[in-house]
């Protein structure tokens, strides 16, 4: 039986993870409805791996329209911008390469996005662990006043509520899986910030928070829905080294605080949050000295960080 093809583009950046990508592509192809287009931007550091990924993409070209793009520079933000430039359809799914969609995920997205008032859908992760701990309110990693919606904290962290209905408001979306409108992104001239290089920690918060603010100004809705959920497999096939990720955690958030004009409350909240994260890493023996080093770098090079000039 021939499957319905929906006017949806799926954008997938990948790097050095052919087996993970293969699983993700197969999950999309096993869906009840197929996306009309899949764009894969490959940043693999090996010619052999890049050739394997290209072959995987070309193998499915007979079933749906696909584009394989090789990018030598390892930059997630640049890869997302490149992928967006190939998108042909109004509804765009931004997907990681380690996602399991369900058979009805695309159909649910298409039905929800038929409501023109919905500008963005943040996907939910069925593999995420639910926490009812309230200590985050004290440590600055959660906002009590915004606990019932997806929100961005003063400490520049994105958080989702535990209870999510068919239409729960959100101020941001996690980068592993979310949906936007091409026409709105073009209208607002939104781009992924390429100053955030490499793995680009918090690039999703930066882009989607900006998208949310512009949608809100036009009285459009950004939502999470219990109808749009996936499994984020969080592949260990290739991950960013610990020291670099520690620097990104501290410095990227500091940069985004300045960029989004969060003010002095945000600086105070970040320092408070960072201190307790250092204590946590120290207790868990998780290379806390790298975190301390990054915090020290922020204090000494504040002006450079404001401009997005990072040492990594």
C-alpha positions as CSV (number, residue, x, y, z in Angstrom):
1,X,0.0,0.0,0.0
2,X,1.4,3.4,-1.1
3,X,2.0,5.8,1.8
4,X,0.8,9.3,2.0
5,X,3.6,11.9,1.5
6,X,3.1,15.0,3.6
7,X,4.6,18.4,2.6
8,X,7.1,18.4,5.4
9,X,10.9,18.8,5.2
10,X,13.1,17.0,7.8
11,X,16.5,18.6,8.5
12,X,19.2,16.3,10.0
13,X,22.8,17.4,10.8
14,X,25.1,14.5,11.5
15,X,28.8,13.8,12.2
16,X,30.6,10.5,12.4
17,X,27.5,8.4,13.2
18,X,26.4,6.4,10.2
19,X,24.7,3.6,12.2
20,X,22.8,6.0,14.3
21,X,21.7,8.0,11.3
22,X,20.6,4.8,9.5
23,X,18.3,3.9,12.4
24,X,16.8,7.4,12.4
25,X,16.2,7.4,8.6
26,X,14.6,4.0,8.8
27,X,12.2,5.2,11.5
28,X,11.1,8.1,9.3
29,X,10.6,5.7,6.4
30,X,8.6,3.3,8.6
31,X,6.1,6.1,9.5
32,X,2.5,5.9,8.6
33,X,3.0,9.0,6.4
34,X,6.3,10.0,4.8
35,X,8.0,13.5,4.7
36,X,8.3,14.9,1.3
37,X,11.9,15.8,1.8
38,X,14.9,14.9,4.0
39,X,18.1,17.0,4.0
40,X,21.2,15.6,5.7
41,X,24.2,17.8,6.3
42,X,27.2,15.6,7.1
43,X,30.3,16.9,9.0
44,X,32.1,13.6,9.4
45,X,35.8,13.8,9.8
46,X,36.6,10.6,7.9
47,X,36.2,10.2,4.1
48,X,35.2,6.6,4.6
49,X,32.4,7.5,7.1
50,X,31.2,10.4,4.9
51,X,31.0,8.0,1.9
52,X,28.9,5.6,4.0
53,X,26.5,8.3,5.1
54,X,26.2,9.6,1.6
55,X,25.3,6.1,0.4
56,X,22.6,5.8,3.2
57,X,21.0,9.0,2.0
58,X,21.1,8.1,-1.7
59,X,19.6,4.6,-1.0
60,X,16.3,6.2,0.0
61,X,16.2,8.8,-2.8
62,X,13.8,6.6,-4.8
63,X,11.1,6.8,-2.1
64,X,11.3,10.5,-1.2
65,X,13.3,13.5,-2.2
66,X,16.7,13.6,-0.4
67,X,19.7,15.9,-0.3
68,X,23.1,15.0,1.0
69,X,25.4,17.9,1.7
70,X,29.0,17.5,3.0
71,X,30.4,20.2,5.2
72,X,34.1,20.1,6.2
73,X,33.8,22.4,9.1
74,X,32.4,20.7,12.3
75,X,29.8,23.3,13.2
76,X,26.2,22.4,14.2
77,X,24.9,25.9,13.7
78,X,26.4,26.2,10.2
79,X,25.0,22.7,9.4
80,X,21.5,23.7,10.5
81,X,21.7,26.9,8.4
82,X,22.9,25.0,5.4
83,X,20.1,22.4,5.8
84,X,17.5,25.1,6.1
85,X,18.6,26.6,2.8
86,X,17.6,23.4,1.0
87,X,14.2,23.2,2.7
88,X,11.3,23.3,0.2
89,X,8.2,23.0,2.4
90,X,6.5,25.2,4.9
91,X,6.5,22.8,7.8
92,X,10.1,22.0,8.8
93,X,11.2,19.4,11.4
94,X,14.6,20.0,12.9
95,X,15.8,16.6,14.0
96,X,18.9,15.2,15.5
97,X,20.4,12.0,13.9
98,X,19.5,9.8,16.9
99,X,15.7,10.1,17.0
100,X,13.1,7.4,16.9
101,X,9.8,8.8,15.6
102,X,6.6,6.9,16.1
103,X,4.4,5.7,13.2
104,X,2.0,8.6,13.6
105,X,4.4,11.4,14.6
106,X,4.5,13.1,11.2
107,X,0.7,12.9,10.8
108,X,0.2,14.5,14.3
109,X,2.6,17.3,13.4
110,X,0.8,18.0,10.1
111,X,-2.6,18.1,11.8
112,X,-1.4,20.4,14.5
113,X,0.4,22.7,12.1
114,X,-2.8,23.0,10.0
115,X,-3.7,25.6,12.7
116,X,-2.0,28.7,11.3
117,X,-1.8,30.2,14.8
118,X,0.7,27.6,15.8
119,X,4.2,28.8,14.9
120,X,6.3,26.1,16.6
121,X,6.0,22.7,18.3
122,X,8.6,21.5,20.7
123,X,9.0,17.7,20.6
124,X,8.8,15.6,23.8
125,X,11.3,12.9,24.6
126,X,9.8,9.7,25.9
127,X,13.3,8.7,27.2
128,X,13.6,11.7,29.4
129,X,13.4,11.1,33.1
130,X,10.7,13.0,35.0
131,X,11.8,14.9,38.0
132,X,9.6,16.3,40.8
133,X,12.6,17.7,42.8
134,X,12.1,21.3,43.9
135,X,15.7,22.0,44.6
136,X,16.1,23.5,41.1
137,X,14.0,26.5,42.2
138,X,16.7,27.2,44.8
139,X,19.7,26.6,42.6
140,X,18.4,28.7,39.7
141,X,17.9,25.9,37.3
142,X,14.1,26.2,37.2
143,X,11.6,29.0,37.5
144,X,8.8,28.5,40.0
145,X,6.6,31.2,38.4
146,X,6.9,29.6,35.0
147,X,6.9,26.0,36.1
148,X,3.8,25.0,34.2
149,X,5.2,26.0,30.7
150,X,8.4,25.5,28.8
151,X,10.6,28.3,29.9
152,X,14.0,29.9,29.8
153,X,15.5,30.6,33.3
154,X,17.5,33.7,34.3
155,X,20.5,31.4,34.4
156,X,20.0,30.7,30.6
157,X,18.8,27.2,30.9
158,X,15.7,25.8,29.1
159,X,13.2,23.8,31.1
160,X,10.0,21.8,30.4
161,X,7.2,21.2,32.8
162,X,6.5,17.7,34.1
163,X,2.8,17.8,33.0
164,X,2.2,18.5,29.4
165,X,-1.2,18.5,27.7
166,X,-2.2,18.7,24.1
167,X,-1.3,22.3,24.0
168,X,1.1,23.6,26.6
169,X,2.9,26.9,26.0
170,X,6.6,27.0,25.6
171,X,9.3,29.7,25.2
172,X,11.8,27.4,23.6
173,X,12.4,23.9,22.1
174,X,15.1,21.4,22.6
175,X,17.2,20.8,19.4
176,X,16.7,17.1,19.2
177,X,13.3,17.5,17.6
178,X,11.1,20.5,17.0
179,X,8.9,22.0,14.3
180,X,8.9,25.5,12.7
181,X,7.4,27.3,9.8
182,X,9.7,28.2,6.9
183,X,7.8,31.4,6.0
184,X,8.1,32.8,9.5
185,X,11.8,32.0,9.9
186,X,12.4,33.7,6.5
187,X,10.2,36.6,7.4
188,X,12.0,37.2,10.7
189,X,15.4,36.6,9.1
190,X,16.3,34.0,11.7
191,X,19.7,32.2,11.4
192,X,21.5,29.8,13.7
193,X,24.3,31.7,15.4
194,X,27.5,30.5,13.9
195,X,29.5,32.1,16.6
196,X,28.5,29.0,18.6
197,X,30.8,26.5,16.9
198,X,31.3,22.8,17.1
199,X,28.7,20.9,19.1
200,X,27.3,24.4,20.0
201,X,25.8,23.9,23.4
202,X,22.5,25.9,23.8
203,X,22.2,26.8,20.1
204,X,18.7,25.4,20.3
205,X,17.7,27.7,23.2
206,X,19.2,30.7,21.3
207,X,17.3,30.0,18.1
208,X,14.0,28.9,19.5
209,X,13.8,31.6,22.2
210,X,14.4,34.2,19.5
211,X,11.7,32.5,17.4
212,X,9.3,32.4,20.3
213,X,9.8,36.2,21.1
214,X,9.0,37.1,17.5
215,X,6.0,34.7,17.4
216,X,4.7,36.2,20.6
217,X,4.9,39.7,19.2
218,X,2.6,38.6,16.3
219,X,0.3,36.7,18.8
220,X,1.3,33.3,17.4
221,X,1.6,30.2,19.6
222,X,4.6,28.1,20.4
223,X,3.6,24.9,22.1
224,X,4.4,21.5,23.3
225,X,1.9,18.7,22.8
226,X,1.5,15.2,24.1
227,X,0.6,14.2,20.6
228,X,4.2,15.0,19.3
229,X,6.7,12.8,21.1
230,X,9.7,10.8,20.0
231,X,12.5,8.8,21.6
232,X,15.8,10.6,21.8
233,X,18.3,7.8,21.8
234,X,21.3,10.0,22.8
235,X,23.8,8.0,20.8
236,X,27.3,7.5,22.3
237,X,28.7,6.8,18.8
238,X,30.4,10.2,18.9
239,X,30.2,12.9,21.6
240,X,32.0,16.1,22.5
241,X,34.9,15.8,24.9
242,X,34.3,16.7,28.6
243,X,36.6,19.7,28.9
244,X,35.2,21.3,25.8
245,X,31.6,20.7,26.9
246,X,32.4,22.3,30.3
247,X,33.6,25.5,28.6
248,X,30.5,25.5,26.3
249,X,28.2,25.1,29.3
250,X,29.6,28.2,31.0
251,X,30.6,30.5,28.1
252,X,27.8,29.8,25.7
253,X,25.2,30.6,28.4
254,X,27.1,33.8,29.3
255,X,27.1,34.9,25.7
256,X,23.4,34.2,25.2
257,X,22.6,36.2,28.3
258,X,24.3,39.2,26.8
259,X,22.9,38.6,23.4
260,X,19.3,38.3,24.6
261,X,19.7,41.3,26.9
262,X,18.7,39.4,30.0
263,X,20.4,42.0,32.3
264,X,22.1,41.8,35.7
265,X,19.6,39.4,37.2
266,X,20.8,36.8,34.6
267,X,24.4,37.4,35.4
268,X,23.8,36.8,39.1
269,X,21.6,33.8,38.5
270,X,24.2,32.2,36.2
271,X,27.0,32.7,38.7
272,X,24.8,31.1,41.5
273,X,23.8,28.2,39.2
274,X,27.4,27.7,38.0
275,X,28.7,27.5,41.6
276,X,26.2,24.8,42.6
277,X,26.9,22.9,39.3
278,X,30.6,23.0,40.3
279,X,29.8,21.6,43.7
280,X,27.7,18.8,42.1
281,X,30.5,17.9,39.7
282,X,33.0,17.9,42.5
283,X,30.9,15.5,44.6
284,X,30.3,13.2,41.6
285,X,34.0,13.5,40.5
286,X,33.0,14.7,37.1
287,X,36.0,16.9,36.1
288,X,34.8,19.9,38.1
289,X,38.2,21.7,37.6
290,X,37.3,22.2,33.9
291,X,34.1,23.9,35.0
292,X,36.1,26.1,37.5
293,X,38.6,26.9,34.7
294,X,35.7,28.0,32.4
295,X,34.2,30.2,35.1
296,X,37.5,31.9,35.7
297,X,37.9,32.5,31.9
298,X,34.5,34.1,31.8
299,X,35.5,36.5,34.6
300,X,38.7,37.5,32.9
301,X,37.4,37.7,29.3
302,X,33.9,39.1,29.8
303,X,34.0,41.6,26.9
304,X,35.2,38.9,24.5
305,X,32.5,36.6,25.6
306,X,29.9,39.3,25.0
307,X,31.0,39.4,21.4
308,X,30.9,35.7,21.0
309,X,34.7,35.2,20.9
310,X,35.3,31.8,22.5
311,X,38.6,30.1,23.3
312,X,37.5,26.7,22.0
